[in-house]
Amino acid sequence: MRRDCSLVQLEDMLDRNLFIRISKSGIVNLMNVDSYKKGTINING
């Protein structure tokens, strides 16, 4: 039972990390589009 519980927590953590990574890259893309409109592109990776 204990192992199942930790498995669920691990999946939850991975899902959250994936969501954070996607939203972070989305924010970076939005910033790059914004600076592209201004004529300057700043890519931070």
NULOLUM-188847 format. One record per residue (C-alpha): residue number from 1; residue in three letters; x, y, z. Coordinates in steps of 0.05 Angstrom, whole numbers, m for minus. Layout:
N
site i = NUM | aa = ALA | east = X | north = Y | up = Z
...
//
This chain:
45
site i = 1 | aa = MET | east = 0 | north = 0 | up = 0
site i = 2 | aa = ARG | east = 56 | north = 48 | up = 18
site i = 3 | aa = ARG | east = 89 | north = 36 | up = m50
site i = 4 | aa = ASP | east = 24 | north = 51 | up = m88
site i = 5 | aa = CYS | east = 17 | north = 116 | up = m50
site i = 6 | aa = SER | east = 88 | north = 139 | up = m67
site i = 7 | aa = LEU | east = 76 | north = 119 | up = m140
site i = 8 | aa = VAL | east = 15 | north = 164 | up = m143
site i = 9 | aa = GLN | east = 55 | north = 221 | up = m111
site i = 10 | aa = LEU | east = 112 | north = 210 | up = m161
site i = 11 | aa = GLU | east = 64 | north = 213 | up = m221
site i = 12 | aa = ASP | east = 32 | north = 276 | up = m191
site i = 13 | aa = MET | east = 101 | north = 308 | up = m184
site i = 14 | aa = LEU | east = 120 | north = 290 | up = m256
site i = 15 | aa = ASP | east = 55 | north = 318 | up = m283
site i = 16 | aa = ARG | east = 66 | north = 382 | up = m244
site i = 17 | aa = ASN | east = 138 | north = 388 | up = m269
site i = 18 | aa = LEU | east = 115 | north = 377 | up = m341
site i = 19 | aa = PHE | east = 61 | north = 429 | up = m333
site i = 20 | aa = ILE | east = 110 | north = 479 | up = m303
site i = 21 | aa = ARG | east = 160 | north = 465 | up = m360
site i = 22 | aa = ILE | east = 106 | north = 475 | up = m413
site i = 23 | aa = SER | east = 80 | north = 540 | up = m381
site i = 24 | aa = LYS | east = 151 | north = 566 | up = m373
site i = 25 | aa = SER | east = 168 | north = 553 | up = m446
site i = 26 | aa = GLY | east = 101 | north = 584 | up = m465
site i = 27 | aa = ILE | east = 118 | north = 647 | up = m426
site i = 28 | aa = VAL | east = 187 | north = 650 | up = m459
site i = 29 | aa = ASN | east = 155 | north = 642 | up = m528
site i = 30 | aa = LEU | east = 106 | north = 698 | up = m512
site i = 31 | aa = MET | east = 163 | north = 743 | up = m491
site i = 32 | aa = ASN | east = 202 | north = 727 | up = m555
site i = 33 | aa = VAL | east = 140 | north = 743 | up = m597
site i = 34 | aa = ASP | east = 132 | north = 809 | up = m560
site i = 35 | aa = SER | east = 205 | north = 829 | up = m570
site i = 36 | aa = TYR | east = 201 | north = 806 | up = m643
site i = 37 | aa = LYS | east = 144 | north = 855 | up = m654
site i = 38 | aa = LYS | east = 188 | north = 910 | up = m624
site i = 39 | aa = GLY | east = 245 | north = 890 | up = m672
site i = 40 | aa = THR | east = 291 | north = 857 | up = m621
site i = 41 | aa = ILE | east = 295 | north = 783 | up = m605
site i = 42 | aa = ASN | east = 323 | north = 760 | up = m539
site i = 43 | aa = ILE | east = 325 | north = 684 | up = m534
site i = 44 | aa = ASN | east = 344 | north = 656 | up = m465
site i = 45 | aa = GLY | east = 342 | north = 583 | up = m485
//
